[in-house]
Amino acid sequence: MTQTPNNKQNPAVNFVKNMTVKNWIAIISAIIVLVFILQNQQRVRIELLFLNMNAPLWIALGVVLLIGWIIGRFSFRKR
């Protein structure tokens, strides 16, 4: 029977202990995004001027979010 010394901990325990708040926020955000994608698989019709297309709802919302982020990023005024 072999025993591990008390000064060595399980690597998984060390990993969790060394995680910062930013790491936890990233993990929780990734889980929320995954749940969002899985719950919004239905296809929707998108009409923009003369363009008509069908796409999953999560892609349509993601594209709108990305466009909004880009507009906000370029409209920021530097003082």
DSSP file (Angstrom, degrees, kcal/mol; ACC not computed):
  #  RESIDUE AA STRUCTURE BP1 BP2  ACC     N-H-->O    O-->H-N    N-H-->O    O-->H-N    TCO  KAPPA ALPHA  PHI   PSI    X-CA   Y-CA   Z-CA
    1    1 A M              0   0    0      0, 0.0     2,-0.4     0, 0.0     0, 0.0   0.000 360.0 360.0 360.0 123.3    0.0    0.0    0.0
    2    2 A T        -     0   0    0      0, 0.0     2,-0.4     0, 0.0     0, 0.0  -0.822 360.0-160.6-105.9 144.5    1.5    3.3   -1.1
    3    3 A Q        -     0   0    0     -2,-0.4     3,-0.0     0, 0.0     0, 0.0  -0.941  17.0-126.9-120.8 143.8    0.6    6.6    0.4
    4    4 A T        -     0   0    0     -2,-0.4     0, 0.0     1,-0.1     0, 0.0  -0.666  36.5-101.6 -85.8 145.1    1.2   10.0   -1.1
    5    5 A P    >   -     0   0    0      0, 0.0     3,-1.3     0, 0.0    -1,-0.1  -0.303  26.8-121.4 -62.9 151.2    3.0   12.5    1.0
    6    6 A N  T 3  S+     0   0    0      1,-0.3    -2,-0.0    -3,-0.0     0, 0.0   0.730 107.7  64.8 -67.9 -22.1    0.8   15.1    2.7
    7    7 A N  T 3  S+     0   0    0      2,-0.0     2,-0.6     1,-0.0    -1,-0.3   0.632  89.6  76.6 -79.5 -11.1    2.6   18.0    1.0
    8    8 A K    <   -     0   0    0     -3,-1.3     2,-0.2     0, 0.0    -4,-0.0  -0.882  67.0-168.1-101.6 124.7    1.5   16.9   -2.5
    9    9 A Q        -     0   0    0     -2,-0.6    -2,-0.0     1,-0.1    -3,-0.0  -0.666  36.4 -82.2-106.0 164.6   -2.1   17.7   -3.4
   10   10 A N     >  -     0   0    0     -2,-0.2     4,-2.0     1,-0.1     3,-0.5  -0.418  37.8-129.4 -59.9 133.7   -4.2   16.5   -6.2
   11   11 A P  H  > S+     0   0    0      0, 0.0     4,-2.4     0, 0.0    -1,-0.1   0.835 108.3  56.9 -58.3 -33.1   -3.4   18.6   -9.4
   12   12 A A  H  > S+     0   0    0      2,-0.2     4,-2.2     1,-0.2     5,-0.2   0.893 106.0  49.7 -65.4 -38.5   -7.1   19.2   -9.9
   13   13 A V  H  > S+     0   0    0     -3,-0.5     4,-2.3     2,-0.2    -1,-0.2   0.916 111.2  48.9 -65.9 -43.2   -7.4   20.7   -6.4
   14   14 A N  H  X S+     0   0    0     -4,-2.0     4,-1.8     2,-0.2    -2,-0.2   0.896 109.7  53.0 -62.2 -39.8   -4.4   23.0   -7.1
   15   15 A F  H  < S+     0   0    0     -4,-2.4     4,-0.3     1,-0.2    -2,-0.2   0.935 111.5  44.6 -61.2 -47.3   -5.9   24.1  -10.4
   16   16 A V  H >< S+     0   0    0     -4,-2.2     3,-1.0     1,-0.2    -1,-0.2   0.888 112.1  52.5 -66.6 -38.9   -9.2   25.1   -8.8
   17   17 A K  H 3< S+     0   0    0     -4,-2.3    -1,-0.2     1,-0.2    -2,-0.2   0.824 108.6  51.0 -66.4 -30.6   -7.5   26.8   -5.9
   18   18 A N  T 3< S+     0   0    0     -4,-1.8    -1,-0.2    -5,-0.2     2,-0.2   0.436  83.7 115.1 -88.1   0.5   -5.3   28.9   -8.3
   19   19 A M    <   -     0   0    0     -3,-1.0     2,-0.1    -4,-0.3    -3,-0.0  -0.496  55.7-144.4 -75.3 139.3   -8.3   30.1  -10.4
   20   20 A T     >  -     0   0    0     -2,-0.2     4,-1.9     1,-0.1     5,-0.2  -0.399  29.3-100.5 -93.5 174.4   -9.0   33.9  -10.3
   21   21 A V  H  > S+     0   0    0      1,-0.2     4,-2.6     2,-0.2     5,-0.2   0.882 123.9  56.4 -62.3 -38.4  -12.3   35.6  -10.4
   22   22 A K  H  > S+     0   0    0      1,-0.2     4,-2.2     2,-0.2    -1,-0.2   0.891 105.6  51.5 -61.0 -39.0  -11.8   36.3  -14.1
   23   23 A N  H  > S+     0   0    0      2,-0.2     4,-2.3     1,-0.2    -1,-0.2   0.926 110.8  47.4 -63.3 -44.6  -11.4   32.6  -14.8
   24   24 A W  H  X S+     0   0    0     -4,-1.9     4,-2.6     1,-0.2     5,-0.2   0.900 111.3  50.8 -64.3 -41.1  -14.6   31.8  -13.0
   25   25 A I  H  X S+     0   0    0     -4,-2.6     4,-2.5     1,-0.2    -1,-0.2   0.902 110.6  50.0 -63.2 -40.4  -16.5   34.5  -14.9
   26   26 A A  H  X S+     0   0    0     -4,-2.2     4,-2.3     2,-0.2    -2,-0.2   0.910 112.2  46.9 -64.3 -42.7  -15.1   33.1  -18.2
   27   27 A I  H  X S+     0   0    0     -4,-2.3     4,-2.0     2,-0.2    -2,-0.2   0.929 114.2  46.4 -65.6 -45.6  -16.2   29.5  -17.3
   28   28 A I  H  X S+     0   0    0     -4,-2.6     4,-2.3     1,-0.2    -2,-0.2   0.899 112.5  51.1 -65.0 -40.2  -19.7   30.7  -16.2
   29   29 A S  H  X S+     0   0    0     -4,-2.5     4,-2.6    -5,-0.2    -1,-0.2   0.908 108.6  51.4 -62.6 -42.1  -20.1   32.8  -19.3
   30   30 A A  H  X S+     0   0    0     -4,-2.3     4,-2.2     1,-0.2    -1,-0.2   0.886 110.1  49.3 -63.1 -38.6  -19.1   29.9  -21.5
   31   31 A I  H  X S+     0   0    0     -4,-2.0     4,-2.4     2,-0.2    -1,-0.2   0.916 111.2  49.3 -66.3 -42.7  -21.7   27.7  -19.8
   32   32 A I  H  X S+     0   0    0     -4,-2.3     4,-2.5     2,-0.2    -2,-0.2   0.914 111.5  49.1 -63.1 -42.9  -24.4   30.3  -20.3
   33   33 A V  H  X S+     0   0    0     -4,-2.6     4,-2.6     2,-0.2    -1,-0.2   0.911 110.5  50.9 -63.0 -42.4  -23.5   30.8  -24.0
   34   34 A L  H  X S+     0   0    0     -4,-2.2     4,-2.4     2,-0.2    -2,-0.2   0.921 111.4  47.1 -61.6 -44.5  -23.6   27.0  -24.5
   35   35 A V  H  X S+     0   0    0     -4,-2.4     4,-1.9     2,-0.2    -1,-0.2   0.910 111.5  52.4 -62.9 -41.8  -27.1   26.8  -22.9
   36   36 A F  H  X S+     0   0    0     -4,-2.5     4,-1.0     1,-0.2    -2,-0.2   0.926 110.9  46.8 -59.2 -46.5  -28.2   29.7  -25.0
   37   37 A I  H >< S+     0   0    0     -4,-2.6     3,-0.6     1,-0.2    -1,-0.2   0.918 112.3  49.6 -63.4 -43.7  -27.1   28.0  -28.2
   38   38 A L  H 3< S+     0   0    0     -4,-2.4     3,-0.4     1,-0.2    -1,-0.2   0.817 113.0  46.9 -67.5 -29.6  -28.7   24.7  -27.3
   39   39 A Q  H 3< S+     0   0    0     -4,-1.9    -1,-0.2     1,-0.2     3,-0.2   0.607 110.5  52.9 -87.2 -11.7  -32.0   26.4  -26.4
   40   40 A N    <<  +     0   0    0     -4,-1.0    18,-1.5    -3,-0.6    19,-0.2  -0.369  64.4 123.7-121.4  53.7  -32.1   28.5  -29.6
   41   41 A Q        +     0   0    0     -3,-0.4    -1,-0.2    16,-0.2    -2,-0.1   0.630  40.8 111.6 -85.7 -16.0  -31.7   26.0  -32.4
   42   42 A Q  S    S-     0   0    0     -3,-0.2    15,-2.6    14,-0.1     2,-0.3  -0.232  70.5-116.5 -64.4 150.9  -34.9   26.8  -34.2
   43   43 A R  E     -A   56   0A   0     13,-0.2     2,-0.3    14,-0.1    -1,-0.1  -0.653  29.7-166.6 -90.1 142.3  -34.5   28.5  -37.6
   44   44 A V  E     -A   55   0A   0     11,-3.1    11,-2.1    -2,-0.3     2,-0.5  -0.909  22.8-116.4-125.9 154.8  -35.8   32.0  -38.2
   45   45 A R  E     -A   54   0A   0     -2,-0.3     2,-0.5     9,-0.2     9,-0.2  -0.795  28.2-161.4 -92.4 130.0  -36.4   33.9  -41.4
   46   46 A I  E     -A   53   0A   0      7,-3.6     7,-2.3    -2,-0.5     2,-0.5  -0.949   6.2-171.8-115.7 127.0  -34.3   37.1  -41.7
   47   47 A E  E     +A   52   0A   0     -2,-0.5     2,-0.4     5,-0.2     5,-0.2  -0.979  10.4 168.1-121.4 124.2  -35.2   39.8  -44.1
   48   48 A L  E >   -A   51   0A   0      3,-2.7     3,-2.8    -2,-0.5     2,-0.4  -0.919  66.3 -59.1-137.4 108.8  -32.9   42.8  -44.8
   49   49 A L  T 3  S-     0   0    0     -2,-0.4     0, 0.0     1,-0.3     0, 0.0  -0.402 124.0 -13.9  53.8-110.6  -33.8   45.0  -47.7
   50   50 A F  T 3  S+     0   0    0     -2,-0.4     2,-0.5    -3,-0.1    -1,-0.3   0.355 117.3  99.0-100.6   5.4  -33.8   42.6  -50.7
   51   51 A L  E <   +A   48   0A   0     -3,-2.8    -3,-2.7     2,-0.0     2,-0.4  -0.824  46.6 179.6 -99.3 126.0  -32.0   39.7  -48.9
   52   52 A N  E     +A   47   0A   0     -2,-0.5     2,-0.3    -5,-0.2    -5,-0.2  -0.990  13.9 151.9-123.5 132.6  -34.0   36.9  -47.4
   53   53 A M  E     -A   46   0A   0     -7,-2.3    -7,-3.6    -2,-0.4     2,-0.4  -0.987  36.7-128.6-154.0 161.3  -32.5   34.0  -45.6
   54   54 A N  E     +A   45   0A   0     -2,-0.3    -9,-0.2    -9,-0.2   -11,-0.1  -0.935  35.5 156.9-112.4 137.7  -33.1   31.3  -43.0
   55   55 A A  E     -A   44   0A   0    -11,-2.1   -11,-3.1    -2,-0.4    -2,-0.0  -0.983  48.3 -84.1-153.0 156.4  -30.6   30.8  -40.1
   56   56 A P  E >>  -A   43   0A   0      0, 0.0     4,-2.0     0, 0.0     3,-0.6  -0.372  42.2-120.3 -61.2 145.3  -30.7   29.4  -36.6
   57   57 A L  H 3> S+     0   0    0    -15,-2.6     4,-2.6     1,-0.2     5,-0.2   0.857 110.8  56.8 -57.6 -38.8  -31.8   32.0  -34.0
   58   58 A W  H 3> S+     0   0    0    -18,-1.5     4,-1.9     1,-0.2    -1,-0.2   0.845 107.2  48.6 -67.1 -31.7  -28.6   31.9  -32.1
   59   59 A I  H <> S+     0   0    0     -3,-0.6     4,-2.5   -19,-0.2    -1,-0.2   0.922 111.0  50.3 -71.2 -43.2  -26.6   32.8  -35.1
   60   60 A A  H  X S+     0   0    0     -4,-2.0     4,-2.0     1,-0.2    -2,-0.2   0.931 114.4  43.9 -60.2 -45.8  -28.9   35.7  -36.0
   61   61 A L  H  X S+     0   0    0     -4,-2.6     4,-2.4     1,-0.2    -1,-0.2   0.872 112.4  53.1 -67.6 -36.6  -28.7   37.1  -32.5
   62   62 A G  H  X S+     0   0    0     -4,-1.9     4,-2.5    -5,-0.2    -2,-0.2   0.891 108.6  49.4 -64.6 -39.7  -24.9   36.6  -32.4
   63   63 A V  H  X S+     0   0    0     -4,-2.5     4,-2.6     2,-0.2    -2,-0.2   0.917 111.4  49.1 -65.5 -42.9  -24.5   38.5  -35.6
   64   64 A V  H  X S+     0   0    0     -4,-2.0     4,-2.4     2,-0.2    -2,-0.2   0.909 111.8  49.5 -62.7 -41.7  -26.6   41.4  -34.2
   65   65 A L  H  X S+     0   0    0     -4,-2.4     4,-2.4     2,-0.2    -2,-0.2   0.920 111.8  48.6 -62.0 -44.0  -24.5   41.4  -31.0
   66   66 A L  H  X S+     0   0    0     -4,-2.5     4,-2.4     2,-0.2    -2,-0.2   0.909 111.5  48.9 -63.6 -43.4  -21.3   41.4  -33.0
   67   67 A I  H  X S+     0   0    0     -4,-2.6     4,-2.5     1,-0.2    -1,-0.2   0.918 112.1  49.2 -63.5 -42.9  -22.5   44.3  -35.2
   68   68 A G  H  X S+     0   0    0     -4,-2.4     4,-2.5     1,-0.2    -2,-0.2   0.896 110.7  50.1 -62.3 -40.7  -23.6   46.3  -32.1
   69   69 A W  H  X S+     0   0    0     -4,-2.4     4,-2.3     2,-0.2    -2,-0.2   0.909 111.2  48.9 -64.6 -41.8  -20.2   45.6  -30.5
   70   70 A I  H  X S+     0   0    0     -4,-2.4     4,-2.3     2,-0.2     5,-0.2   0.925 111.8  48.5 -64.3 -44.8  -18.3   46.8  -33.6
   71   71 A I  H  X S+     0   0    0     -4,-2.5     4,-1.6     1,-0.2    -2,-0.2   0.927 113.9  47.0 -61.1 -44.5  -20.5   50.0  -33.9
   72   72 A G  H  < S+     0   0    0     -4,-2.5     4,-0.4     1,-0.2    -1,-0.2   0.872 110.9  52.5 -64.0 -37.0  -19.9   50.7  -30.2
   73   73 A R  H >< S+     0   0    0     -4,-2.3     3,-0.5     1,-0.2    -2,-0.2   0.899 114.8  40.2 -66.9 -41.6  -16.2   50.1  -30.5
   74   74 A F  H 3< S+     0   0    0     -4,-2.3    -1,-0.2     1,-0.2    -2,-0.2   0.668 111.2  57.1 -84.3 -16.2  -15.8   52.5  -33.4
   75   75 A S  T 3< S+     0   0    0     -4,-1.6     2,-0.3    -5,-0.2    -1,-0.2   0.447  78.0 116.9 -93.2   1.1  -18.1   55.2  -32.1
   76   76 A F    <   -     0   0    0     -3,-0.5     2,-0.5    -4,-0.4    -3,-0.0  -0.520  60.3-139.7 -70.5 129.1  -16.1   55.5  -28.8
   77   77 A R        -     0   0    0     -2,-0.3     2,-0.4     2,-0.0    -2,-0.1  -0.773   6.3-143.2 -93.2 132.3  -14.6   59.0  -28.5
   78   78 A K              0   0    0     -2,-0.5     0, 0.0     1,-0.1     0, 0.0  -0.790 360.0 360.0 -91.3 136.1  -11.1   59.4  -27.1
   79   79 A R              0   0    0     -2,-0.4    -1,-0.1     0, 0.0    -2,-0.0   0.416 360.0 360.0-100.0 360.0  -10.6   62.4  -24.9
